[in-house]
Amino acid sequence: MLQQHRGELFVSTMKSKGVKPSDWLREQAYYFLEENLPEELYAEAKKKDEAQWREVVQNRLTGRAISKIVRAIRA
């Protein structure tokens, strides 16, 4: 995404500030979209992302619960 030397400079600068470079870039991208798109369009995309995240978390919890039950049965 970035040229090597400027990318390394960016990463080291962010780390020295205690910020994960990927977190900062993500937040900047979201800010750009929020400021440059119609409010409804951005809000709908954010709503879909949040719903998808909830589904991922629920699937993970379900998977762990099933694994726990299977381990208990096998024990």
PDB file of N, CA, C and O in Angstrom:
ATOM      1  N   MET A   1       0.825  -1.183   0.000  1.00  0.00           N
ATOM      2  CA  MET A   1       0.000   0.000   0.000  1.00  0.00           C
ATOM      3  C   MET A   1       0.876   1.256   0.000  1.00  0.00           C
ATOM      4  O   MET A   1       0.606   2.206  -0.735  1.00  0.00           O
ATOM      5  N   LEU A   2       1.909   1.256   0.815  1.00  0.00           N
ATOM      6  CA  LEU A   2       2.829   2.394   0.863  1.00  0.00           C
ATOM      7  C   LEU A   2       4.197   1.966   0.340  1.00  0.00           C
ATOM      8  O   LEU A   2       4.561   0.792   0.407  1.00  0.00           O
ATOM      9  N   GLN A   3       4.931   2.914  -0.170  1.00  0.00           N
ATOM     10  CA  GLN A   3       6.306   2.629  -0.573  1.00  0.00           C
ATOM     11  C   GLN A   3       7.099   2.243   0.675  1.00  0.00           C
ATOM     12  O   GLN A   3       6.795   2.697   1.778  1.00  0.00           O
ATOM     13  N   GLN A   4       8.103   1.413   0.493  1.00  0.00           N
ATOM     14  CA  GLN A   4       8.808   0.789   1.606  1.00  0.00           C
ATOM     15  C   GLN A   4       9.311   1.778   2.659  1.00  0.00           C
ATOM     16  O   GLN A   4       8.980   1.627   3.835  1.00  0.00           O
ATOM     17  N   HIS A   5      10.085   2.766   2.281  1.00  0.00           N
ATOM     18  CA  HIS A   5      10.730   3.630   3.267  1.00  0.00           C
ATOM     19  C   HIS A   5       9.740   4.552   3.969  1.00  0.00           C
ATOM     20  O   HIS A   5       9.832   4.770   5.177  1.00  0.00           O
ATOM     21  N   ARG A   6       8.796   5.088   3.206  1.00  0.00           N
ATOM     22  CA  ARG A   6       7.779   5.930   3.856  1.00  0.00           C
ATOM     23  C   ARG A   6       6.839   5.083   4.691  1.00  0.00           C
ATOM     24  O   ARG A   6       6.355   5.530   5.731  1.00  0.00           O
ATOM     25  N   GLY A   7       6.577   3.860   4.245  1.00  0.00           N
ATOM     26  CA  GLY A   7       5.760   2.942   5.024  1.00  0.00           C
ATOM     27  C   GLY A   7       6.415   2.602   6.346  1.00  0.00           C
ATOM     28  O   GLY A   7       5.755   2.586   7.385  1.00  0.00           O
ATOM     29  N   GLU A   8       7.725   2.326   6.313  1.00  0.00           N
ATOM     30  CA  GLU A   8       8.457   2.039   7.547  1.00  0.00           C
ATOM     31  C   GLU A   8       8.449   3.243   8.476  1.00  0.00           C
ATOM     32  O   GLU A   8       8.315   3.094   9.690  1.00  0.00           O
ATOM     33  N   LEU A   9       8.592   4.438   7.908  1.00  0.00           N
ATOM     34  CA  LEU A   9       8.545   5.665   8.702  1.00  0.00           C
ATOM     35  C   LEU A   9       7.172   5.825   9.352  1.00  0.00           C
ATOM     36  O   LEU A   9       7.072   6.187  10.524  1.00  0.00           O
ATOM     37  N   PHE A  10       6.128   5.557   8.592  1.00  0.00           N
ATOM     38  CA  PHE A  10       4.767   5.638   9.120  1.00  0.00           C
ATOM     39  C   PHE A  10       4.577   4.657  10.271  1.00  0.00           C
ATOM     40  O   PHE A  10       4.077   5.028  11.333  1.00  0.00           O
ATOM     41  N   VAL A  11       4.977   3.401  10.058  1.00  0.00           N
ATOM     42  CA  VAL A  11       4.808   2.372  11.076  1.00  0.00           C
ATOM     43  C   VAL A  11       5.575   2.744  12.344  1.00  0.00           C
ATOM     44  O   VAL A  11       5.033   2.645  13.445  1.00  0.00           O
ATOM     45  N   SER A  12       6.807   3.163  12.203  1.00  0.00           N
ATOM     46  CA  SER A  12       7.595   3.499  13.393  1.00  0.00           C
ATOM     47  C   SER A  12       7.022   4.715  14.113  1.00  0.00           C
ATOM     48  O   SER A  12       7.047   4.773  15.343  1.00  0.00           O
ATOM     49  N   THR A  13       6.510   5.682  13.366  1.00  0.00           N
ATOM     50  CA  THR A  13       5.901   6.860  13.983  1.00  0.00           C
ATOM     51  C   THR A  13       4.644   6.483  14.758  1.00  0.00           C
ATOM     52  O   THR A  13       4.444   6.932  15.886  1.00  0.00           O
ATOM     53  N   MET A  14       3.813   5.668  14.156  1.00  0.00           N
ATOM     54  CA  MET A  14       2.587   5.247  14.843  1.00  0.00           C
ATOM     55  C   MET A  14       2.910   4.437  16.096  1.00  0.00           C
ATOM     56  O   MET A  14       2.304   4.643  17.148  1.00  0.00           O
ATOM     57  N   LYS A  15       3.865   3.517  15.979  1.00  0.00           N
ATOM     58  CA  LYS A  15       4.236   2.697  17.136  1.00  0.00           C
ATOM     59  C   LYS A  15       4.808   3.552  18.255  1.00  0.00           C
ATOM     60  O   LYS A  15       4.555   3.286  19.430  1.00  0.00           O
ATOM     61  N   SER A  16       5.575   4.574  17.901  1.00  0.00           N
ATOM     62  CA  SER A  16       6.150   5.449  18.938  1.00  0.00           C
ATOM     63  C   SER A  16       5.060   6.236  19.668  1.00  0.00           C
ATOM     64  O   SER A  16       5.255   6.675  20.802  1.00  0.00           O
ATOM     65  N   LYS A  17       3.919   6.407  19.013  1.00  0.00           N
ATOM     66  CA  LYS A  17       2.785   7.088  19.633  1.00  0.00           C
ATOM     67  C   LYS A  17       1.853   6.102  20.334  1.00  0.00           C
ATOM     68  O   LYS A  17       0.844   6.496  20.919  1.00  0.00           O
ATOM     69  N   GLY A  18       2.203   4.812  20.269  1.00  0.00           N
ATOM     70  CA  GLY A  18       1.379   3.791  20.902  1.00  0.00           C
ATOM     71  C   GLY A  18       0.107   3.476  20.136  1.00  0.00           C
ATOM     72  O   GLY A  18      -0.883   3.032  20.719  1.00  0.00           O
ATOM     73  N   VAL A  19       0.132   3.708  18.822  1.00  0.00           N
ATOM     74  CA  VAL A  19      -1.046   3.487  17.981  1.00  0.00           C
ATOM     75  C   VAL A  19      -0.723   2.404  16.959  1.00  0.00           C
ATOM     76  O   VAL A  19       0.325   2.441  16.315  1.00  0.00           O
ATOM     77  N   LYS A  20      -1.633   1.435  16.814  1.00  0.00           N
ATOM     78  CA  LYS A  20      -1.433   0.428  15.778  1.00  0.00           C
ATOM     79  C   LYS A  20      -1.686   1.088  14.416  1.00  0.00           C
ATOM     80  O   LYS A  20      -2.736   1.696  14.207  1.00  0.00           O
ATOM     81  N   PRO A  21      -0.729   0.969  13.494  1.00  0.00           N
ATOM     82  CA  PRO A  21      -0.891   1.601  12.185  1.00  0.00           C
ATOM     83  C   PRO A  21      -2.185   1.207  11.479  1.00  0.00           C
ATOM     84  O   PRO A  21      -2.843   2.056  10.879  1.00  0.00           O
ATOM     85  N   SER A  22      -2.554  -0.067  11.544  1.00  0.00           N
ATOM     86  CA  SER A  22      -3.771  -0.504  10.858  1.00  0.00           C
ATOM     87  C   SER A  22      -5.021   0.127  11.479  1.00  0.00           C
ATOM     88  O   SER A  22      -5.973   0.451  10.768  1.00  0.00           O
ATOM     89  N   ASP A  23      -5.018   0.301  12.803  1.00  0.00           N
ATOM     90  CA  ASP A  23      -6.157   0.951  13.466  1.00  0.00           C
ATOM     91  C   ASP A  23      -6.292   2.395  13.001  1.00  0.00           C
ATOM     92  O   ASP A  23      -7.393   2.861  12.705  1.00  0.00           O
ATOM     93  N   TRP A  24      -5.171   3.095  12.938  1.00  0.00           N
ATOM     94  CA  TRP A  24      -5.189   4.498  12.524  1.00  0.00           C
ATOM     95  C   TRP A  24      -5.672   4.636  11.089  1.00  0.00           C
ATOM     96  O   TRP A  24      -6.510   5.484  10.785  1.00  0.00           O
ATOM     97  N   LEU A  25      -5.135   3.792  10.207  1.00  0.00           N
ATOM     98  CA  LEU A  25      -5.549   3.854   8.800  1.00  0.00           C
ATOM     99  C   LEU A  25      -7.038   3.554   8.648  1.00  0.00           C
ATOM    100  O   LEU A  25      -7.732   4.223   7.882  1.00  0.00           O
ATOM    101  N   ARG A  26      -7.527   2.552   9.374  1.00  0.00           N
ATOM    102  CA  ARG A  26      -8.948   2.199   9.301  1.00  0.00           C
ATOM    103  C   ARG A  26      -9.810   3.374   9.741  1.00  0.00           C
ATOM    104  O   ARG A  26     -10.786   3.717   9.075  1.00  0.00           O
ATOM    105  N   GLU A  27      -9.447   3.993  10.868  1.00  0.00           N
ATOM    106  CA  GLU A  27     -10.233   5.126  11.368  1.00  0.00           C
ATOM    107  C   GLU A  27     -10.202   6.308  10.399  1.00  0.00           C
ATOM    108  O   GLU A  27     -11.203   7.006  10.233  1.00  0.00           O
ATOM    109  N   GLN A  28      -9.060   6.529   9.764  1.00  0.00           N
ATOM    110  CA  GLN A  28      -8.968   7.609   8.775  1.00  0.00           C
ATOM    111  C   GLN A  28      -9.849   7.319   7.564  1.00  0.00           C
ATOM    112  O   GLN A  28     -10.495   8.219   7.027  1.00  0.00           O
ATOM    113  N   ALA A  29      -9.871   6.061   7.140  1.00  0.00           N
ATOM    114  CA  ALA A  29     -10.714   5.679   5.998  1.00  0.00           C
ATOM    115  C   ALA A  29     -12.190   5.877   6.347  1.00  0.00           C
ATOM    116  O   ALA A  29     -12.955   6.409   5.542  1.00  0.00           O
ATOM    117  N   TYR A  30     -12.589   5.448   7.550  1.00  0.00           N
ATOM    118  CA  TYR A  30     -13.981   5.616   7.968  1.00  0.00           C
ATOM    119  C   TYR A  30     -14.344   7.097   8.066  1.00  0.00           C
ATOM    120  O   TYR A  30     -15.434   7.501   7.660  1.00  0.00           O
ATOM    121  N   TYR A  31     -13.438   7.893   8.599  1.00  0.00           N
ATOM    122  CA  TYR A  31     -13.687   9.334   8.708  1.00  0.00           C
ATOM    123  C   TYR A  31     -13.864   9.946   7.321  1.00  0.00           C
ATOM    124  O   TYR A  31     -14.766  10.754   7.103  1.00  0.00           O
ATOM    125  N   PHE A  32     -12.997   9.556   6.382  1.00  0.00           N
ATOM    126  CA  PHE A  32     -13.100  10.063   5.019  1.00  0.00           C
ATOM    127  C   PHE A  32     -14.459   9.723   4.422  1.00  0.00           C
ATOM    128  O   PHE A  32     -15.122  10.582   3.841  1.00  0.00           O
ATOM    129  N   LEU A  33     -14.870   8.470   4.568  1.00  0.00           N
ATOM    130  CA  LEU A  33     -16.165   8.054   4.018  1.00  0.00           C
ATOM    131  C   LEU A  33     -17.312   8.819   4.667  1.00  0.00           C
ATOM    132  O   LEU A  33     -18.226   9.283   3.984  1.00  0.00           O
ATOM    133  N   GLU A  34     -17.257   8.947   5.978  1.00  0.00           N
ATOM    134  CA  GLU A  34     -18.323   9.634   6.706  1.00  0.00           C
ATOM    135  C   GLU A  34     -18.452  11.090   6.262  1.00  0.00           C
ATOM    136  O   GLU A  34     -19.556  11.625   6.166  1.00  0.00           O
ATOM    137  N   GLU A  35     -17.319  11.719   5.995  1.00  0.00           N
ATOM    138  CA  GLU A  35     -17.320  13.128   5.597  1.00  0.00           C
ATOM    139  C   GLU A  35     -17.657  13.337   4.116  1.00  0.00           C
ATOM    140  O   GLU A  35     -18.091  14.424   3.735  1.00  0.00           O
ATOM    141  N   ASN A  36     -17.463  12.320   3.284  1.00  0.00           N
ATOM    142  CA  ASN A  36     -17.592  12.514   1.836  1.00  0.00           C
ATOM    143  C   ASN A  36     -18.742  11.768   1.173  1.00  0.00           C
ATOM    144  O   ASN A  36     -18.930  11.866  -0.039  1.00  0.00           O
ATOM    145  N   LEU A  37     -19.504  11.029   1.954  1.00  0.00           N
ATOM    146  CA  LEU A  37     -20.652  10.313   1.403  1.00  0.00           C
ATOM    147  C   LEU A  37     -21.935  10.856   2.012  1.00  0.00           C
ATOM    148  O   LEU A  37     -21.910  11.456   3.087  1.00  0.00           O
ATOM    149  N   PRO A  38     -23.048  10.650   1.332  1.00  0.00           N
ATOM    150  CA  PRO A  38     -24.326  11.018   1.944  1.00  0.00           C
ATOM    151  C   PRO A  38     -24.492  10.265   3.276  1.00  0.00           C
ATOM    152  O   PRO A  38     -24.140   9.091   3.389  1.00  0.00           O
ATOM    153  N   GLU A  39     -25.028  10.959   4.261  1.00  0.00           N
ATOM    154  CA  GLU A  39     -25.157  10.398   5.605  1.00  0.00           C
ATOM    155  C   GLU A  39     -25.881   9.055   5.603  1.00  0.00           C
ATOM    156  O   GLU A  39     -25.484   8.131   6.313  1.00  0.00           O
ATOM    157  N   GLU A  40     -26.951   8.947   4.802  1.00  0.00           N
ATOM    158  CA  GLU A  40     -27.740   7.719   4.769  1.00  0.00           C
ATOM    159  C   GLU A  40     -26.908   6.538   4.253  1.00  0.00           C
ATOM    160  O   GLU A  40     -27.003   5.427   4.775  1.00  0.00           O
ATOM    161  N   LEU A  41     -26.098   6.788   3.229  1.00  0.00           N
ATOM    162  CA  LEU A  41     -25.286   5.734   2.631  1.00  0.00           C
ATOM    163  C   LEU A  41     -24.258   5.219   3.630  1.00  0.00           C
ATOM    164  O   LEU A  41     -24.090   4.010   3.786  1.00  0.00           O
ATOM    165  N   TYR A  42     -23.572   6.136   4.305  1.00  0.00           N
ATOM    166  CA  TYR A  42     -22.576   5.736   5.298  1.00  0.00           C
ATOM    167  C   TYR A  42     -23.240   5.027   6.470  1.00  0.00           C
ATOM    168  O   TYR A  42     -22.730   4.012   6.947  1.00  0.00           O
ATOM    169  N   ALA A  43     -24.364   5.546   6.936  1.00  0.00           N
ATOM    170  CA  ALA A  43     -25.065   4.952   8.077  1.00  0.00           C
ATOM    171  C   ALA A  43     -25.519   3.524   7.751  1.00  0.00           C
ATOM    172  O   ALA A  43     -25.428   2.639   8.601  1.00  0.00           O
ATOM    173  N   GLU A  44     -25.999   3.300   6.543  1.00  0.00           N
ATOM    174  CA  GLU A  44     -26.444   1.969   6.151  1.00  0.00           C
ATOM    175  C   GLU A  44     -25.273   0.984   6.114  1.00  0.00           C
ATOM    176  O   GLU A  44     -25.398  -0.150   6.577  1.00  0.00           O
ATOM    177  N   ALA A  45     -24.139   1.420   5.563  1.00  0.00           N
ATOM    178  CA  ALA A  45     -22.953   0.556   5.518  1.00  0.00           C
ATOM    179  C   ALA A  45     -22.464   0.246   6.929  1.00  0.00           C
ATOM    180  O   ALA A  45     -22.084  -0.888   7.221  1.00  0.00           O
ATOM    181  N   LYS A  46     -22.471   1.238   7.794  1.00  0.00           N
ATOM    182  CA  LYS A  46     -22.041   1.032   9.190  1.00  0.00           C
ATOM    183  C   LYS A  46     -22.988   0.066   9.902  1.00  0.00           C
ATOM    184  O   LYS A  46     -22.546  -0.805  10.650  1.00  0.00           O
ATOM    185  N   LYS A  47     -24.275   0.222   9.669  1.00  0.00           N
ATOM    186  CA  LYS A  47     -25.269  -0.663  10.277  1.00  0.00           C
ATOM    187  C   LYS A  47     -25.050  -2.110   9.825  1.00  0.00           C
ATOM    188  O   LYS A  47     -25.113  -3.031  10.640  1.00  0.00           O
ATOM    189  N   LYS A  48     -24.794  -2.308   8.533  1.00  0.00           N
ATOM    190  CA  LYS A  48     -24.543  -3.652   8.005  1.00  0.00           C
ATOM    191  C   LYS A  48     -23.265  -4.246   8.601  1.00  0.00           C
ATOM    192  O   LYS A  48     -23.225  -5.428   8.945  1.00  0.00           O
ATOM    193  N   ASP A  49     -22.223  -3.421   8.720  1.00  0.00           N
ATOM    194  CA  ASP A  49     -20.970  -3.902   9.312  1.00  0.00           C
ATOM    195  C   ASP A  49     -21.177  -4.328  10.760  1.00  0.00           C
ATOM    196  O   ASP A  49     -20.665  -5.363  11.184  1.00  0.00           O
ATOM    197  N   GLU A  50     -21.922  -3.536  11.514  1.00  0.00           N
ATOM    198  CA  GLU A  50     -22.170  -3.870  12.916  1.00  0.00           C
ATOM    199  C   GLU A  50     -22.988  -5.149  13.041  1.00  0.00           C
ATOM    200  O   GLU A  50     -22.727  -5.961  13.929  1.00  0.00           O
ATOM    201  N   ALA A  51     -23.970  -5.340  12.169  1.00  0.00           N
ATOM    202  CA  ALA A  51     -24.772  -6.565  12.187  1.00  0.00           C
ATOM    203  C   ALA A  51     -23.903  -7.770  11.832  1.00  0.00           C
ATOM    204  O   ALA A  51     -24.027  -8.830  12.446  1.00  0.00           O
ATOM    205  N   GLN A  52     -23.039  -7.610  10.859  1.00  0.00           N
ATOM    206  CA  GLN A  52     -22.149  -8.697  10.470  1.00  0.00           C
ATOM    207  C   GLN A  52     -21.205  -9.046  11.614  1.00  0.00           C
ATOM    208  O   GLN A  52     -20.948 -10.225  11.859  1.00  0.00           O
ATOM    209  N   TRP A  53     -20.685  -8.046  12.318  1.00  0.00           N
ATOM    210  CA  TRP A  53     -19.794  -8.291  13.446  1.00  0.00           C
ATOM    211  C   TRP A  53     -20.525  -9.054  14.556  1.00  0.00           C
ATOM    212  O   TRP A  53     -19.971  -9.986  15.138  1.00  0.00           O
ATOM    213  N   ARG A  54     -21.763  -8.658  14.847  1.00  0.00           N
ATOM    214  CA  ARG A  54     -22.543  -9.368  15.863  1.00  0.00           C
ATOM    215  C   ARG A  54     -22.739 -10.835  15.460  1.00  0.00           C
ATOM    216  O   ARG A  54     -22.669 -11.727  16.306  1.00  0.00           O
ATOM    217  N   GLU A  55     -22.984 -11.080  14.177  1.00  0.00           N
ATOM    218  CA  GLU A  55     -23.164 -12.448  13.689  1.00  0.00           C
ATOM    219  C   GLU A  55     -21.873 -13.254  13.842  1.00  0.00           C
ATOM    220  O   GLU A  55     -21.909 -14.416  14.246  1.00  0.00           O
ATOM    221  N   VAL A  56     -20.746 -12.644  13.523  1.00  0.00           N
ATOM    222  CA  VAL A  56     -19.454 -13.324  13.657  1.00  0.00           C
ATOM    223  C   VAL A  56     -19.208 -13.696  15.118  1.00  0.00           C
ATOM    224  O   VAL A  56     -18.791 -14.816  15.416  1.00  0.00           O
ATOM    225  N   VAL A  57     -19.465 -12.765  16.017  1.00  0.00           N
ATOM    226  CA  VAL A  57     -19.266 -13.028  17.441  1.00  0.00           C
ATOM    227  C   VAL A  57     -20.200 -14.139  17.905  1.00  0.00           C
ATOM    228  O   VAL A  57     -19.778 -15.041  18.629  1.00  0.00           O
ATOM    229  N   GLN A  58     -21.450 -14.084  17.498  1.00  0.00           N
ATOM    230  CA  GLN A  58     -22.406 -15.118  17.893  1.00  0.00           C
ATOM    231  C   GLN A  58     -21.985 -16.483  17.363  1.00  0.00           C
ATOM    232  O   GLN A  58     -22.073 -17.476  18.085  1.00  0.00           O
ATOM    233  N   ASN A  59     -21.529 -16.550  16.117  1.00  0.00           N
ATOM    234  CA  ASN A  59     -21.054 -17.812  15.546  1.00  0.00           C
ATOM    235  C   ASN A  59     -19.862 -18.355  16.331  1.00  0.00           C
ATOM    236  O   ASN A  59     -19.762 -19.560  16.563  1.00  0.00           O
ATOM    237  N   ARG A  60     -18.968 -17.473  16.735  1.00  0.00           N
ATOM    238  CA  ARG A  60     -17.806 -17.890  17.511  1.00  0.00           C
ATOM    239  C   ARG A  60     -18.238 -18.451  18.863  1.00  0.00           C
ATOM    240  O   ARG A  60     -17.734 -19.487  19.298  1.00  0.00           O
ATOM    241  N   LEU A  61     -19.161 -17.774  19.519  1.00  0.00           N
ATOM    242  CA  LEU A  61     -19.663 -18.251  20.807  1.00  0.00           C
ATOM    243  C   LEU A  61     -20.372 -19.592  20.659  1.00  0.00           C
ATOM    244  O   LEU A  61     -20.204 -20.483  21.491  1.00  0.00           O
ATOM    245  N   THR A  62     -21.154 -19.733  19.614  1.00  0.00           N
ATOM    246  CA  THR A  62     -21.851 -20.997  19.362  1.00  0.00           C
ATOM    247  C   THR A  62     -20.848 -22.117  19.121  1.00  0.00           C
ATOM    248  O   THR A  62     -20.999 -23.218  19.650  1.00  0.00           O
ATOM    249  N   GLY A  63     -19.829 -21.834  18.325  1.00  0.00           N
ATOM    250  CA  GLY A  63     -18.801 -22.827  18.043  1.00  0.00           C
ATOM    251  C   GLY A  63     -18.078 -23.274  19.299  1.00  0.00           C
ATOM    252  O   GLY A  63     -17.807 -24.462  19.474  1.00  0.00           O
ATOM    253  N   ARG A  64     -17.766 -22.331  20.171  1.00  0.00           N
ATOM    254  CA  ARG A  64     -17.099 -22.679  21.428  1.00  0.00           C
ATOM    255  C   ARG A  64     -18.012 -23.520  22.315  1.00  0.00           C
ATOM    256  O   ARG A  64     -17.561 -24.475  22.947  1.00  0.00           O
ATOM    257  N   ALA A  65     -19.277 -23.168  22.359  1.00  0.00           N
ATOM    258  CA  ALA A  65     -20.218 -23.929  23.180  1.00  0.00           C
ATOM    259  C   ALA A  65     -20.345 -25.364  22.670  1.00  0.00           C
ATOM    260  O   ALA A  65     -20.368 -26.307  23.460  1.00  0.00           O
ATOM    261  N   ILE A  66     -20.426 -25.523  21.366  1.00  0.00           N
ATOM    262  CA  ILE A  66     -20.525 -26.867  20.776  1.00  0.00           C
ATOM    263  C   ILE A  66     -19.257 -27.665  21.084  1.00  0.00           C
ATOM    264  O   ILE A  66     -19.334 -28.840  21.444  1.00  0.00           O
ATOM    265  N   SER A  67     -18.105 -27.036  20.946  1.00  0.00           N
ATOM    266  CA  SER A  67     -16.843 -27.718  21.242  1.00  0.00           C
ATOM    267  C   SER A  67     -16.791 -28.154  22.693  1.00  0.00           C
ATOM    268  O   SER A  67     -16.320 -29.251  22.996  1.00  0.00           O
ATOM    269  N   LYS A  68     -17.265 -27.314  23.587  1.00  0.00           N
ATOM    270  CA  LYS A  68     -17.270 -27.642  25.011  1.00  0.00           C
ATOM    271  C   LYS A  68     -18.174 -28.847  25.278  1.00  0.00           C
ATOM    272  O   LYS A  68     -17.821 -29.734  26.056  1.00  0.00           O
ATOM    273  N   ILE A  69     -19.325 -28.873  24.639  1.00  0.00           N
ATOM    274  CA  ILE A  69     -20.255 -30.005  24.798  1.00  0.00           C
ATOM    275  C   ILE A  69     -19.627 -31.286  24.259  1.00  0.00           C
ATOM    276  O   ILE A  69     -19.718 -32.335  24.896  1.00  0.00           O
ATOM    277  N   VAL A  70     -18.993 -31.208  23.096  1.00  0.00           N
ATOM    278  CA  VAL A  70     -18.369 -32.392  22.488  1.00  0.00           C
ATOM    279  C   VAL A  70     -17.250 -32.906  23.398  1.00  0.00           C
ATOM    280  O   VAL A  70     -17.130 -34.111  23.616  1.00  0.00           O
ATOM    281  N   ARG A  71     -16.436 -31.992  23.925  1.00  0.00           N
ATOM    282  CA  ARG A  71     -15.357 -32.421  24.833  1.00  0.00           C
ATOM    283  C   ARG A  71     -15.928 -33.091  26.078  1.00  0.00           C
ATOM    284  O   ARG A  71     -15.379 -34.084  26.556  1.00  0.00           O
ATOM    285  N   ALA A  72     -17.026 -32.554  26.604  1.00  0.00           N
ATOM    286  CA  ALA A  72     -17.650 -33.132  27.795  1.00  0.00           C
ATOM    287  C   ALA A  72     -18.196 -34.529  27.501  1.00  0.00           C
ATOM    288  O   ALA A  72     -18.107 -35.424  28.342  1.00  0.00           O
ATOM    289  N   ILE A  73     -18.751 -34.712  26.329  1.00  0.00           N
ATOM    290  CA  ILE A  73     -19.302 -36.012  25.947  1.00  0.00           C
ATOM    291  C   ILE A  73     -18.185 -37.043  25.812  1.00  0.00           C
ATOM    292  O   ILE A  73     -18.330 -38.192  26.228  1.00  0.00           O
ATOM    293  N   ARG A  74     -17.067 -36.613  25.223  1.00  0.00           N
ATOM    294  CA  ARG A  74     -15.934 -37.524  24.996  1.00  0.00           C
ATOM    295  C   ARG A  74     -15.195 -37.864  26.284  1.00  0.00           C
ATOM    296  O   ARG A  74     -14.532 -38.898  26.364  1.00  0.00           O
ATOM    297  N   ALA A  75     -15.303 -37.015  27.277  1.00  0.00           N
ATOM    298  CA  ALA A  75     -14.542 -37.226  28.530  1.00  0.00           C
ATOM    299  C   ALA A  75     -15.111 -38.319  29.397  1.00  0.00           C
ATOM    300  O   ALA A  75     -14.575 -38.599  30.470  1.00  0.00           O
TER     301      ALA A  75
END
